[in-house]
Amino acid sequence: MTQRTDITLEIGEQSLEFAIDPALMTKYINALTPSNKVAPANNLLVNAIKLEHKEQLKPLLANPMTVIQLAGALVEEYAPTVEVTVKKHSATPND
């Protein structure tokens, strides 16, 4: 069951179309380390970009901060909205 999500990012005057699926996002997250963020972000962008927009993306990959911003926008848009509440437990032990 592969759910692909199409995402369009507007960068200046151009629109870039990406296709993200759970496998691609998992690969990106698993590649992130404290000292390695740009390479996984770059790989996410290159692997998710639709073929017809690949040439438009290439110049944007030259600046690592642009790479991080674009990947961040994809991740933010791809992430589902889930409401999570942490239930606090009592500090006193039950007998």
Phi and psi restraints in degrees (range 20) as a CNS / XPLOR table:
assign (resid 1 and name C) (resid 2 and name N)
       (resid 2 and name CA) (resid 2 and name C) 1.0 -107.7 20.0 2
assign (resid 2 and name N) (resid 2 and name CA)
       (resid 2 and name C) (resid 3 and name N) 1.0 113.3 20.0 2
assign (resid 2 and name C) (resid 3 and name N)
       (resid 3 and name CA) (resid 3 and name C) 1.0 -97.1 20.0 2
assign (resid 3 and name N) (resid 3 and name CA)
       (resid 3 and name C) (resid 4 and name N) 1.0 111.5 20.0 2
assign (resid 3 and name C) (resid 4 and name N)
       (resid 4 and name CA) (resid 4 and name C) 1.0 -95.0 20.0 2
assign (resid 4 and name N) (resid 4 and name CA)
       (resid 4 and name C) (resid 5 and name N) 1.0 136.2 20.0 2
assign (resid 4 and name C) (resid 5 and name N)
       (resid 5 and name CA) (resid 5 and name C) 1.0 -116.3 20.0 2
assign (resid 5 and name N) (resid 5 and name CA)
       (resid 5 and name C) (resid 6 and name N) 1.0 123.8 20.0 2
assign (resid 5 and name C) (resid 6 and name N)
       (resid 6 and name CA) (resid 6 and name C) 1.0 -89.7 20.0 2
assign (resid 6 and name N) (resid 6 and name CA)
       (resid 6 and name C) (resid 7 and name N) 1.0 130.2 20.0 2
assign (resid 6 and name C) (resid 7 and name N)
       (resid 7 and name CA) (resid 7 and name C) 1.0 -130.9 20.0 2
assign (resid 7 and name N) (resid 7 and name CA)
       (resid 7 and name C) (resid 8 and name N) 1.0 132.2 20.0 2
assign (resid 7 and name C) (resid 8 and name N)
       (resid 8 and name CA) (resid 8 and name C) 1.0 -110.1 20.0 2
assign (resid 8 and name N) (resid 8 and name CA)
       (resid 8 and name C) (resid 9 and name N) 1.0 125.9 20.0 2
assign (resid 8 and name C) (resid 9 and name N)
       (resid 9 and name CA) (resid 9 and name C) 1.0 -106.4 20.0 2
assign (resid 9 and name N) (resid 9 and name CA)
       (resid 9 and name C) (resid 10 and name N) 1.0 133.3 20.0 2
assign (resid 9 and name C) (resid 10 and name N)
       (resid 10 and name CA) (resid 10 and name C) 1.0 -97.8 20.0 2
assign (resid 10 and name N) (resid 10 and name CA)
       (resid 10 and name C) (resid 11 and name N) 1.0 118.8 20.0 2
assign (resid 10 and name C) (resid 11 and name N)
       (resid 11 and name CA) (resid 11 and name C) 1.0 -122.2 20.0 2
assign (resid 11 and name N) (resid 11 and name CA)
       (resid 11 and name C) (resid 12 and name N) 1.0 106.2 20.0 2
assign (resid 11 and name C) (resid 12 and name N)
       (resid 12 and name CA) (resid 12 and name C) 1.0 61.5 20.0 2
assign (resid 12 and name N) (resid 12 and name CA)
       (resid 12 and name C) (resid 13 and name N) 1.0 -124.1 20.0 2
assign (resid 12 and name C) (resid 13 and name N)
       (resid 13 and name CA) (resid 13 and name C) 1.0 -90.2 20.0 2
assign (resid 13 and name N) (resid 13 and name CA)
       (resid 13 and name C) (resid 14 and name N) 1.0 -5.5 20.0 2
assign (resid 13 and name C) (resid 14 and name N)
       (resid 14 and name CA) (resid 14 and name C) 1.0 -110.0 20.0 2
assign (resid 14 and name N) (resid 14 and name CA)
       (resid 14 and name C) (resid 15 and name N) 1.0 153.2 20.0 2
assign (resid 14 and name C) (resid 15 and name N)
       (resid 15 and name CA) (resid 15 and name C) 1.0 -114.5 20.0 2
assign (resid 15 and name N) (resid 15 and name CA)
       (resid 15 and name C) (resid 16 and name N) 1.0 132.6 20.0 2
assign (resid 15 and name C) (resid 16 and name N)
       (resid 16 and name CA) (resid 16 and name C) 1.0 -116.7 20.0 2
assign (resid 16 and name N) (resid 16 and name CA)
       (resid 16 and name C) (resid 17 and name N) 1.0 133.4 20.0 2
assign (resid 16 and name C) (resid 17 and name N)
       (resid 17 and name CA) (resid 17 and name C) 1.0 -106.9 20.0 2
assign (resid 17 and name N) (resid 17 and name CA)
       (resid 17 and name C) (resid 18 and name N) 1.0 133.3 20.0 2
assign (resid 17 and name C) (resid 18 and name N)
       (resid 18 and name CA) (resid 18 and name C) 1.0 -124.8 20.0 2
assign (resid 18 and name N) (resid 18 and name CA)
       (resid 18 and name C) (resid 19 and name N) 1.0 155.5 20.0 2
assign (resid 18 and name C) (resid 19 and name N)
       (resid 19 and name CA) (resid 19 and name C) 1.0 -127.6 20.0 2
assign (resid 19 and name N) (resid 19 and name CA)
       (resid 19 and name C) (resid 20 and name N) 1.0 118.0 20.0 2
assign (resid 19 and name C) (resid 20 and name N)
       (resid 20 and name CA) (resid 20 and name C) 1.0 -114.4 20.0 2
assign (resid 20 and name N) (resid 20 and name CA)
       (resid 20 and name C) (resid 21 and name N) 1.0 139.5 20.0 2
assign (resid 20 and name C) (resid 21 and name N)
       (resid 21 and name CA) (resid 21 and name C) 1.0 -132.4 20.0 2
assign (resid 21 and name N) (resid 21 and name CA)
       (resid 21 and name C) (resid 22 and name N) 1.0 168.2 20.0 2
assign (resid 21 and name C) (resid 22 and name N)
       (resid 22 and name CA) (resid 22 and name C) 1.0 -57.3 20.0 2
assign (resid 22 and name N) (resid 22 and name CA)
       (resid 22 and name C) (resid 23 and name N) 1.0 -38.3 20.0 2
assign (resid 22 and name C) (resid 23 and name N)
       (resid 23 and name CA) (resid 23 and name C) 1.0 -63.6 20.0 2
assign (resid 23 and name N) (resid 23 and name CA)
       (resid 23 and name C) (resid 24 and name N) 1.0 -43.0 20.0 2
assign (resid 23 and name C) (resid 24 and name N)
       (resid 24 and name CA) (resid 24 and name C) 1.0 -66.0 20.0 2
assign (resid 24 and name N) (resid 24 and name CA)
       (resid 24 and name C) (resid 25 and name N) 1.0 -41.6 20.0 2
assign (resid 24 and name C) (resid 25 and name N)
       (resid 25 and name CA) (resid 25 and name C) 1.0 -67.8 20.0 2
assign (resid 25 and name N) (resid 25 and name CA)
       (resid 25 and name C) (resid 26 and name N) 1.0 -39.0 20.0 2
assign (resid 25 and name C) (resid 26 and name N)
       (resid 26 and name CA) (resid 26 and name C) 1.0 -63.1 20.0 2
assign (resid 26 and name N) (resid 26 and name CA)
       (resid 26 and name C) (resid 27 and name N) 1.0 -42.7 20.0 2
assign (resid 26 and name C) (resid 27 and name N)
       (resid 27 and name CA) (resid 27 and name C) 1.0 -60.7 20.0 2
assign (resid 27 and name N) (resid 27 and name CA)
       (resid 27 and name C) (resid 28 and name N) 1.0 -42.6 20.0 2
assign (resid 27 and name C) (resid 28 and name N)
       (resid 28 and name CA) (resid 28 and name C) 1.0 -61.5 20.0 2
assign (resid 28 and name N) (resid 28 and name CA)
       (resid 28 and name C) (resid 29 and name N) 1.0 -50.3 20.0 2
assign (resid 28 and name C) (resid 29 and name N)
       (resid 29 and name CA) (resid 29 and name C) 1.0 -63.6 20.0 2
assign (resid 29 and name N) (resid 29 and name CA)
       (resid 29 and name C) (resid 30 and name N) 1.0 -41.8 20.0 2
assign (resid 29 and name C) (resid 30 and name N)
       (resid 30 and name CA) (resid 30 and name C) 1.0 -66.8 20.0 2
assign (resid 30 and name N) (resid 30 and name CA)
       (resid 30 and name C) (resid 31 and name N) 1.0 -25.0 20.0 2
assign (resid 30 and name C) (resid 31 and name N)
       (resid 31 and name CA) (resid 31 and name C) 1.0 -82.8 20.0 2
assign (resid 31 and name N) (resid 31 and name CA)
       (resid 31 and name C) (resid 32 and name N) 1.0 -17.4 20.0 2
assign (resid 31 and name C) (resid 32 and name N)
       (resid 32 and name CA) (resid 32 and name C) 1.0 -69.2 20.0 2
assign (resid 32 and name N) (resid 32 and name CA)
       (resid 32 and name C) (resid 33 and name N) 1.0 133.4 20.0 2
assign (resid 32 and name C) (resid 33 and name N)
       (resid 33 and name CA) (resid 33 and name C) 1.0 -137.2 20.0 2
assign (resid 33 and name N) (resid 33 and name CA)
       (resid 33 and name C) (resid 34 and name N) 1.0 166.9 20.0 2
assign (resid 33 and name C) (resid 34 and name N)
       (resid 34 and name CA) (resid 34 and name C) 1.0 -56.6 20.0 2
assign (resid 34 and name N) (resid 34 and name CA)
       (resid 34 and name C) (resid 35 and name N) 1.0 -30.3 20.0 2
assign (resid 34 and name C) (resid 35 and name N)
       (resid 35 and name CA) (resid 35 and name C) 1.0 -108.4 20.0 2
assign (resid 35 and name N) (resid 35 and name CA)
       (resid 35 and name C) (resid 36 and name N) 1.0 9.5 20.0 2
assign (resid 35 and name C) (resid 36 and name N)
       (resid 36 and name CA) (resid 36 and name C) 1.0 -142.3 20.0 2
assign (resid 36 and name N) (resid 36 and name CA)
       (resid 36 and name C) (resid 37 and name N) 1.0 95.6 20.0 2
assign (resid 36 and name C) (resid 37 and name N)
       (resid 37 and name CA) (resid 37 and name C) 1.0 -122.3 20.0 2
assign (resid 37 and name N) (resid 37 and name CA)
       (resid 37 and name C) (resid 38 and name N) 1.0 -33.6 20.0 2
assign (resid 37 and name C) (resid 38 and name N)
       (resid 38 and name CA) (resid 38 and name C) 1.0 -71.1 20.0 2
assign (resid 38 and name N) (resid 38 and name CA)
       (resid 38 and name C) (resid 39 and name N) 1.0 -44.8 20.0 2
assign (resid 38 and name C) (resid 39 and name N)
       (resid 39 and name CA) (resid 39 and name C) 1.0 -61.4 20.0 2
assign (resid 39 and name N) (resid 39 and name CA)
       (resid 39 and name C) (resid 40 and name N) 1.0 -46.9 20.0 2
assign (resid 39 and name C) (resid 40 and name N)
       (resid 40 and name CA) (resid 40 and name C) 1.0 -62.7 20.0 2
assign (resid 40 and name N) (resid 40 and name CA)
       (resid 40 and name C) (resid 41 and name N) 1.0 -37.6 20.0 2
assign (resid 40 and name C) (resid 41 and name N)
       (resid 41 and name CA) (resid 41 and name C) 1.0 -64.6 20.0 2
assign (resid 41 and name N) (resid 41 and name CA)
       (resid 41 and name C) (resid 42 and name N) 1.0 -43.3 20.0 2
assign (resid 41 and name C) (resid 42 and name N)
       (resid 42 and name CA) (resid 42 and name C) 1.0 -60.0 20.0 2
assign (resid 42 and name N) (resid 42 and name CA)
       (resid 42 and name C) (resid 43 and name N) 1.0 -45.9 20.0 2
assign (resid 42 and name C) (resid 43 and name N)
       (resid 43 and name CA) (resid 43 and name C) 1.0 -62.9 20.0 2
assign (resid 43 and name N) (resid 43 and name CA)
       (resid 43 and name C) (resid 44 and name N) 1.0 -39.9 20.0 2
assign (resid 43 and name C) (resid 44 and name N)
       (resid 44 and name CA) (resid 44 and name C) 1.0 -58.9 20.0 2
assign (resid 44 and name N) (resid 44 and name CA)
       (resid 44 and name C) (resid 45 and name N) 1.0 -48.6 20.0 2
assign (resid 44 and name C) (resid 45 and name N)
       (resid 45 and name CA) (resid 45 and name C) 1.0 -61.9 20.0 2
assign (resid 45 and name N) (resid 45 and name CA)
       (resid 45 and name C) (resid 46 and name N) 1.0 -46.7 20.0 2
assign (resid 45 and name C) (resid 46 and name N)
       (resid 46 and name CA) (resid 46 and name C) 1.0 -65.9 20.0 2
assign (resid 46 and name N) (resid 46 and name CA)
       (resid 46 and name C) (resid 47 and name N) 1.0 -37.9 20.0 2
assign (resid 46 and name C) (resid 47 and name N)
       (resid 47 and name CA) (resid 47 and name C) 1.0 -80.4 20.0 2
assign (resid 47 and name N) (resid 47 and name CA)
       (resid 47 and name C) (resid 48 and name N) 1.0 -22.1 20.0 2
assign (resid 47 and name C) (resid 48 and name N)
       (resid 48 and name CA) (resid 48 and name C) 1.0 -96.6 20.0 2
assign (resid 48 and name N) (resid 48 and name CA)
       (resid 48 and name C) (resid 49 and name N) 1.0 -20.6 20.0 2
assign (resid 48 and name C) (resid 49 and name N)
       (resid 49 and name CA) (resid 49 and name C) 1.0 -63.8 20.0 2
assign (resid 49 and name N) (resid 49 and name CA)
       (resid 49 and name C) (resid 50 and name N) 1.0 139.4 20.0 2
assign (resid 49 and name C) (resid 50 and name N)
       (resid 50 and name CA) (resid 50 and name C) 1.0 -72.8 20.0 2
assign (resid 50 and name N) (resid 50 and name CA)
       (resid 50 and name C) (resid 51 and name N) 1.0 142.8 20.0 2
assign (resid 50 and name C) (resid 51 and name N)
       (resid 51 and name CA) (resid 51 and name C) 1.0 -50.2 20.0 2
assign (resid 51 and name N) (resid 51 and name CA)
       (resid 51 and name C) (resid 52 and name N) 1.0 -40.3 20.0 2
assign (resid 51 and name C) (resid 52 and name N)
       (resid 52 and name CA) (resid 52 and name C) 1.0 -70.0 20.0 2
assign (resid 52 and name N) (resid 52 and name CA)
       (resid 52 and name C) (resid 53 and name N) 1.0 -10.2 20.0 2
assign (resid 52 and name C) (resid 53 and name N)
       (resid 53 and name CA) (resid 53 and name C) 1.0 -113.3 20.0 2
assign (resid 53 and name N) (resid 53 and name CA)
       (resid 53 and name C) (resid 54 and name N) 1.0 4.2 20.0 2
assign (resid 53 and name C) (resid 54 and name N)
       (resid 54 and name CA) (resid 54 and name C) 1.0 -59.4 20.0 2
assign (resid 54 and name N) (resid 54 and name CA)
       (resid 54 and name C) (resid 55 and name N) 1.0 -42.3 20.0 2
assign (resid 54 and name C) (resid 55 and name N)
       (resid 55 and name CA) (resid 55 and name C) 1.0 -65.7 20.0 2
assign (resid 55 and name N) (resid 55 and name CA)
       (resid 55 and name C) (resid 56 and name N) 1.0 -34.0 20.0 2
assign (resid 55 and name C) (resid 56 and name N)
       (resid 56 and name CA) (resid 56 and name C) 1.0 -68.8 20.0 2
assign (resid 56 and name N) (resid 56 and name CA)
       (resid 56 and name C) (resid 57 and name N) 1.0 -31.3 20.0 2
assign (resid 56 and name C) (resid 57 and name N)
       (resid 57 and name CA) (resid 57 and name C) 1.0 -74.2 20.0 2
assign (resid 57 and name N) (resid 57 and name CA)
       (resid 57 and name C) (resid 58 and name N) 1.0 -36.5 20.0 2
assign (resid 57 and name C) (resid 58 and name N)
       (resid 58 and name CA) (resid 58 and name C) 1.0 -49.0 20.0 2
assign (resid 58 and name N) (resid 58 and name CA)
       (resid 58 and name C) (resid 59 and name N) 1.0 -48.0 20.0 2
assign (resid 58 and name C) (resid 59 and name N)
       (resid 59 and name CA) (resid 59 and name C) 1.0 -64.1 20.0 2
assign (resid 59 and name N) (resid 59 and name CA)
       (resid 59 and name C) (resid 60 and name N) 1.0 -26.8 20.0 2
assign (resid 59 and name C) (resid 60 and name N)
       (resid 60 and name CA) (resid 60 and name C) 1.0 -74.1 20.0 2
assign (resid 60 and name N) (resid 60 and name CA)
       (resid 60 and name C) (resid 61 and name N) 1.0 -18.1 20.0 2
assign (resid 60 and name C) (resid 61 and name N)
       (resid 61 and name CA) (resid 61 and name C) 1.0 -79.6 20.0 2
assign (resid 61 and name N) (resid 61 and name CA)
       (resid 61 and name C) (resid 62 and name N) 1.0 -7.4 20.0 2
assign (resid 61 and name C) (resid 62 and name N)
       (resid 62 and name CA) (resid 62 and name C) 1.0 -71.9 20.0 2
assign (resid 62 and name N) (resid 62 and name CA)
       (resid 62 and name C) (resid 63 and name N) 1.0 -28.0 20.0 2
assign (resid 62 and name C) (resid 63 and name N)
       (resid 63 and name CA) (resid 63 and name C) 1.0 -104.3 20.0 2
assign (resid 63 and name N) (resid 63 and name CA)
       (resid 63 and name C) (resid 64 and name N) 1.0 117.2 20.0 2
assign (resid 63 and name C) (resid 64 and name N)
       (resid 64 and name CA) (resid 64 and name C) 1.0 -60.4 20.0 2
assign (resid 64 and name N) (resid 64 and name CA)
       (resid 64 and name C) (resid 65 and name N) 1.0 -30.6 20.0 2
assign (resid 64 and name C) (resid 65 and name N)
       (resid 65 and name CA) (resid 65 and name C) 1.0 -70.4 20.0 2
assign (resid 65 and name N) (resid 65 and name CA)
       (resid 65 and name C) (resid 66 and name N) 1.0 -34.7 20.0 2
assign (resid 65 and name C) (resid 66 and name N)
       (resid 66 and name CA) (resid 66 and name C) 1.0 -65.6 20.0 2
assign (resid 66 and name N) (resid 66 and name CA)
       (resid 66 and name C) (resid 67 and name N) 1.0 -41.8 20.0 2
assign (resid 66 and name C) (resid 67 and name N)
       (resid 67 and name CA) (resid 67 and name C) 1.0 -58.2 20.0 2
assign (resid 67 and name N) (resid 67 and name CA)
       (resid 67 and name C) (resid 68 and name N) 1.0 -47.7 20.0 2
assign (resid 67 and name C) (resid 68 and name N)
       (resid 68 and name CA) (resid 68 and name C) 1.0 -63.1 20.0 2
assign (resid 68 and name N) (resid 68 and name CA)
       (resid 68 and name C) (resid 69 and name N) 1.0 -42.5 20.0 2
assign (resid 68 and name C) (resid 69 and name N)
       (resid 69 and name CA) (resid 69 and name C) 1.0 -64.3 20.0 2
assign (resid 69 and name N) (resid 69 and name CA)
       (resid 69 and name C) (resid 70 and name N) 1.0 -44.6 20.0 2
assign (resid 69 and name C) (resid 70 and name N)
       (resid 70 and name CA) (resid 70 and name C) 1.0 -66.2 20.0 2
assign (resid 70 and name N) (resid 70 and name CA)
       (resid 70 and name C) (resid 71 and name N) 1.0 -45.0 20.0 2
assign (resid 70 and name C) (resid 71 and name N)
       (resid 71 and name CA) (resid 71 and name C) 1.0 -62.6 20.0 2
assign (resid 71 and name N) (resid 71 and name CA)
       (resid 71 and name C) (resid 72 and name N) 1.0 -40.7 20.0 2
assign (resid 71 and name C) (resid 72 and name N)
       (resid 72 and name CA) (resid 72 and name C) 1.0 -60.7 20.0 2
assign (resid 72 and name N) (resid 72 and name CA)
       (resid 72 and name C) (resid 73 and name N) 1.0 -40.3 20.0 2
assign (resid 72 and name C) (resid 73 and name N)
       (resid 73 and name CA) (resid 73 and name C) 1.0 -65.0 20.0 2
assign (resid 73 and name N) (resid 73 and name CA)
       (resid 73 and name C) (resid 74 and name N) 1.0 -39.9 20.0 2
assign (resid 73 and name C) (resid 74 and name N)
       (resid 74 and name CA) (resid 74 and name C) 1.0 -64.0 20.0 2
assign (resid 74 and name N) (resid 74 and name CA)
       (resid 74 and name C) (resid 75 and name N) 1.0 -46.5 20.0 2
assign (resid 74 and name C) (resid 75 and name N)
       (resid 75 and name CA) (resid 75 and name C) 1.0 -62.1 20.0 2
assign (resid 75 and name N) (resid 75 and name CA)
       (resid 75 and name C) (resid 76 and name N) 1.0 -44.3 20.0 2
assign (resid 75 and name C) (resid 76 and name N)
       (resid 76 and name CA) (resid 76 and name C) 1.0 -62.2 20.0 2
assign (resid 76 and name N) (resid 76 and name CA)
       (resid 76 and name C) (resid 77 and name N) 1.0 -42.7 20.0 2
assign (resid 76 and name C) (resid 77 and name N)
       (resid 77 and name CA) (resid 77 and name C) 1.0 -71.5 20.0 2
assign (resid 77 and name N) (resid 77 and name CA)
       (resid 77 and name C) (resid 78 and name N) 1.0 -34.6 20.0 2
assign (resid 77 and name C) (resid 78 and name N)
       (resid 78 and name CA) (resid 78 and name C) 1.0 -73.8 20.0 2
assign (resid 78 and name N) (resid 78 and name CA)
       (resid 78 and name C) (resid 79 and name N) 1.0 -33.0 20.0 2
assign (resid 78 and name C) (resid 79 and name N)
       (resid 79 and name CA) (resid 79 and name C) 1.0 -63.5 20.0 2
assign (resid 79 and name N) (resid 79 and name CA)
       (resid 79 and name C) (resid 80 and name N) 1.0 131.2 20.0 2
assign (resid 79 and name C) (resid 80 and name N)
       (resid 80 and name CA) (resid 80 and name C) 1.0 -72.9 20.0 2
assign (resid 80 and name N) (resid 80 and name CA)
       (resid 80 and name C) (resid 81 and name N) 1.0 158.0 20.0 2
assign (resid 80 and name C) (resid 81 and name N)
       (resid 81 and name CA) (resid 81 and name C) 1.0 -89.1 20.0 2
assign (resid 81 and name N) (resid 81 and name CA)
       (resid 81 and name C) (resid 82 and name N) 1.0 112.3 20.0 2
assign (resid 81 and name C) (resid 82 and name N)
       (resid 82 and name CA) (resid 82 and name C) 1.0 -126.7 20.0 2
assign (resid 82 and name N) (resid 82 and name CA)
       (resid 82 and name C) (resid 83 and name N) 1.0 128.1 20.0 2
assign (resid 82 and name C) (resid 83 and name N)
       (resid 83 and name CA) (resid 83 and name C) 1.0 -89.1 20.0 2
assign (resid 83 and name N) (resid 83 and name CA)
       (resid 83 and name C) (resid 84 and name N) 1.0 121.0 20.0 2
assign (resid 83 and name C) (resid 84 and name N)
       (resid 84 and name CA) (resid 84 and name C) 1.0 -120.8 20.0 2
assign (resid 84 and name N) (resid 84 and name CA)
       (resid 84 and name C) (resid 85 and name N) 1.0 131.2 20.0 2
assign (resid 84 and name C) (resid 85 and name N)
       (resid 85 and name CA) (resid 85 and name C) 1.0 -124.8 20.0 2
assign (resid 85 and name N) (resid 85 and name CA)
       (resid 85 and name C) (resid 86 and name N) 1.0 130.7 20.0 2
assign (resid 85 and name C) (resid 86 and name N)
       (resid 86 and name CA) (resid 86 and name C) 1.0 -93.3 20.0 2
assign (resid 86 and name N) (resid 86 and name CA)
       (resid 86 and name C) (resid 87 and name N) 1.0 122.8 20.0 2
assign (resid 86 and name C) (resid 87 and name N)
       (resid 87 and name CA) (resid 87 and name C) 1.0 -87.1 20.0 2
assign (resid 87 and name N) (resid 87 and name CA)
       (resid 87 and name C) (resid 88 and name N) 1.0 125.1 20.0 2
assign (resid 87 and name C) (resid 88 and name N)
       (resid 88 and name CA) (resid 88 and name C) 1.0 -80.4 20.0 2
assign (resid 88 and name N) (resid 88 and name CA)
       (resid 88 and name C) (resid 89 and name N) 1.0 133.9 20.0 2
assign (resid 88 and name C) (resid 89 and name N)
       (resid 89 and name CA) (resid 89 and name C) 1.0 -98.1 20.0 2
assign (resid 89 and name N) (resid 89 and name CA)
       (resid 89 and name C) (resid 90 and name N) 1.0 151.5 20.0 2
assign (resid 89 and name C) (resid 90 and name N)
       (resid 90 and name CA) (resid 90 and name C) 1.0 -67.4 20.0 2
assign (resid 90 and name N) (resid 90 and name CA)
       (resid 90 and name C) (resid 91 and name N) 1.0 145.2 20.0 2
assign (resid 90 and name C) (resid 91 and name N)
       (resid 91 and name CA) (resid 91 and name C) 1.0 -81.6 20.0 2
assign (resid 91 and name N) (resid 91 and name CA)
       (resid 91 and name C) (resid 92 and name N) 1.0 -12.9 20.0 2
assign (resid 91 and name C) (resid 92 and name N)
       (resid 92 and name CA) (resid 92 and name C) 1.0 -87.9 20.0 2
assign (resid 92 and name N) (resid 92 and name CA)
       (resid 92 and name C) (resid 93 and name N) 1.0 132.7 20.0 2
assign (resid 92 and name C) (resid 93 and name N)
       (resid 93 and name CA) (resid 93 and name C) 1.0 -70.8 20.0 2
assign (resid 93 and name N) (resid 93 and name CA)
       (resid 93 and name C) (resid 94 and name N) 1.0 147.2 20.0 2
assign (resid 93 and name C) (resid 94 and name N)
       (resid 94 and name CA) (resid 94 and name C) 1.0 -89.0 20.0 2
assign (resid 94 and name N) (resid 94 and name CA)
       (resid 94 and name C) (resid 95 and name N) 1.0 137.3 20.0 2
